[in-house]
């Protein structure tokens, strides 16, 4: 993956997902992987009815990490698993691997809205 701006091309080497219980941190890394167009990410052992704050970053070959906006996600009061798989071909509702959401943001929006 390469990010190109008006002055240079910068190679992205790692993708990082961090989580916190506060929008202001501290954040801890919950997933770090070699940069690619797809990340399979599962976040287990979360507390029901709790808001978690996630930020996704990409690191360059120079060690600089840039983060996207902070995404708040509130878990359901009853534990629910939502599946996310970019290659899923089903209903795109997160209820199984076949019907998985194809985008992590879509799954997080469902949790954020409190849908079950």
KEMAR-664446 format. One record per residue (C-alpha): x, y, z; residue in three letters; residue number from 1. Coordinates in nm, 4 decimals, always signed. Layout:
X:Y:Z:ALA:NUM $
...
end
This chain:
+0.0000:+0.0000:+0.0000:UNK:1 $
+0.1369:+0.3402:-0.0957:UNK:2 $
+0.0146:+0.6844:+0.0013:UNK:3 $
+0.0968:+0.9517:-0.2536:UNK:4 $
+0.0881:+1.3222:-0.1798:UNK:5 $
+0.2015:+1.6192:-0.3873:UNK:6 $
+0.5671:+1.5887:-0.2845:UNK:7 $
+0.6500:+1.2222:-0.2342:UNK:8 $
+0.5337:+0.8643:-0.2291:UNK:9 $
+0.5387:+0.6991:+0.1149:UNK:10 $
+0.5196:+0.3226:+0.1585:UNK:11 $
+0.2783:+0.2066:+0.4299:UNK:12 $
+0.4299:-0.0953:+0.6042:UNK:13 $
+0.1938:-0.1699:+0.8958:UNK:14 $
-0.1708:-0.1203:+0.9888:UNK:15 $
-0.2518:-0.0679:+1.3576:UNK:16 $
-0.5820:-0.0831:+1.5490:UNK:17 $
-0.5831:+0.0619:+1.9003:UNK:18 $
-0.8566:+0.0607:+2.1683:UNK:19 $
-0.9303:+0.2667:+2.4790:UNK:20 $
-1.2083:+0.3084:+2.7341:UNK:21 $
-1.1697:+0.6863:+2.7002:UNK:22 $
-1.1783:+0.9031:+2.3883:UNK:23 $
-0.8614:+1.0710:+2.5169:UNK:24 $
-0.6771:+0.7442:+2.5834:UNK:25 $
-0.4588:+0.5882:+2.6802:UNK:26 $
-0.4908:+0.3580:+2.3784:UNK:27 $
-0.3438:+0.0093:+2.3564:UNK:28 $
-0.2672:-0.1822:+2.0404:UNK:29 $
-0.5181:-0.4639:+1.9879:UNK:30 $
-0.4105:-0.5543:+1.6332:UNK:31 $
-0.0983:-0.4851:+1.4310:UNK:32 $
-0.0397:-0.6387:+1.0922:UNK:33 $
+0.1561:-0.6009:+0.7721:UNK:34 $
-0.0180:-0.3489:+0.5469:UNK:35 $
-0.2613:-0.4977:+0.2988:UNK:36 $
-0.6016:-0.4083:+0.1595:UNK:37 $
-0.7775:-0.6447:+0.4054:UNK:38 $
-0.7621:-0.6837:+0.7833:UNK:39 $
-0.9428:-0.9679:+0.9601:UNK:40 $
-0.9962:-0.8365:+1.3110:UNK:41 $
-1.1794:-0.9905:+1.6047:UNK:42 $
-1.2029:-0.8150:+1.9394:UNK:43 $
-1.2954:-1.0614:+2.2133:UNK:44 $
-1.3661:-1.0409:+2.5855:UNK:45 $
-1.5397:-0.7033:+2.5735:UNK:46 $
-1.7747:-0.6002:+2.8531:UNK:47 $
-2.1481:-0.5722:+2.7680:UNK:48 $
-2.2908:-0.2192:+2.7639:UNK:49 $
-1.9473:-0.0556:+2.7474:UNK:50 $
-1.8235:+0.2135:+2.5085:UNK:51 $
-1.4831:+0.1457:+2.3555:UNK:52 $
-1.2902:+0.3918:+2.1411:UNK:53 $
-1.0944:+0.2635:+1.8408:UNK:54 $
-0.8457:+0.4322:+1.6158:UNK:55 $
-0.6894:+0.2852:+1.3045:UNK:56 $
-0.3458:+0.3927:+1.1945:UNK:57 $
-0.0933:+0.3217:+0.9260:UNK:58 $
+0.2819:+0.3274:+0.9810:UNK:59 $
+0.5366:+0.4143:+0.7156:UNK:60 $
+0.8782:+0.2698:+0.6508:UNK:61 $
+1.0142:+0.5704:+0.8443:UNK:62 $
+0.8252:+0.4704:+1.1601:UNK:63 $
+0.5730:+0.7560:+1.1433:UNK:64 $
+0.2150:+0.6525:+1.2280:UNK:65 $
-0.0895:+0.8467:+1.1092:UNK:66 $
-0.4314:+0.7767:+1.2649:UNK:67 $
-0.7803:+0.8179:+1.1241:UNK:68 $
-1.0579:+0.9593:+1.3411:UNK:69 $
-1.1504:+0.7933:+1.6706:UNK:70 $
-1.4525:+0.5632:+1.6351:UNK:71 $
-1.6699:+0.5062:+1.9449:UNK:72 $
-1.8368:+0.1636:+1.9658:UNK:73 $
-2.0800:+0.0633:+2.2399:UNK:74 $
-2.1281:-0.3058:+2.3011:UNK:75 $
-2.4750:-0.4458:+2.3387:UNK:76 $
-2.6102:-0.5223:+2.6816:UNK:77 $
-2.6383:-0.8798:+2.5632:UNK:78 $
-2.3265:-1.0162:+2.4001:UNK:79 $
-2.3447:-1.0269:+2.0232:UNK:80 $
-2.0917:-1.1326:+1.7622:UNK:81 $
-2.0836:-0.9514:+1.4300:UNK:82 $
-1.8828:-1.1090:+1.1504:UNK:83 $
-1.6772:-0.8992:+0.9043:UNK:84 $
-1.5198:-1.0500:+0.5919:UNK:85 $
-1.4381:-0.8444:+0.2838:UNK:86 $
-1.5025:-1.1522:+0.0650:UNK:87 $
-1.8445:-1.2438:+0.2111:UNK:88 $
-2.1184:-1.2919:-0.0465:UNK:89 $
-2.4296:-1.3270:+0.1711:UNK:90 $
-2.6753:-1.0801:+0.3220:UNK:91 $
-2.4057:-0.8372:+0.4516:UNK:92 $
-2.5721:-0.8280:+0.7973:UNK:93 $
-2.2923:-0.9716:+1.0156:UNK:94 $
-2.4828:-1.2758:+1.1448:UNK:95 $
-2.2349:-1.5389:+1.0123:UNK:96 $
-1.9204:-1.5703:+0.8015:UNK:97 $
-2.1394:-1.6199:+0.4921:UNK:98 $
-2.3541:-1.3150:+0.5754:UNK:99 $
-2.0656:-1.1098:+0.7156:UNK:100 $
-2.0386:-0.7351:+0.6741:UNK:101 $
-1.7859:-0.6612:+0.4024:UNK:102 $
-1.6643:-0.3443:+0.5751:UNK:103 $
-1.5535:-0.3009:+0.9381:UNK:104 $
-1.6987:+0.0505:+0.9524:UNK:105 $
-2.0461:-0.0816:+0.8649:UNK:106 $
-2.0282:-0.3327:+1.1513:UNK:107 $
-1.9066:-0.0668:+1.3944:UNK:108 $
-2.1912:+0.1648:+1.2928:UNK:109 $
-2.4464:-0.1044:+1.3802:UNK:110 $
-2.2914:-0.1449:+1.7247:UNK:111 $
-2.2636:+0.2298:+1.7674:UNK:112 $
-2.6344:+0.2706:+1.6957:UNK:113 $
-2.7225:-0.0003:+1.9466:UNK:114 $
-2.8862:-0.2287:+1.6897:UNK:115 $
-2.8981:-0.5941:+1.7822:UNK:116 $
end
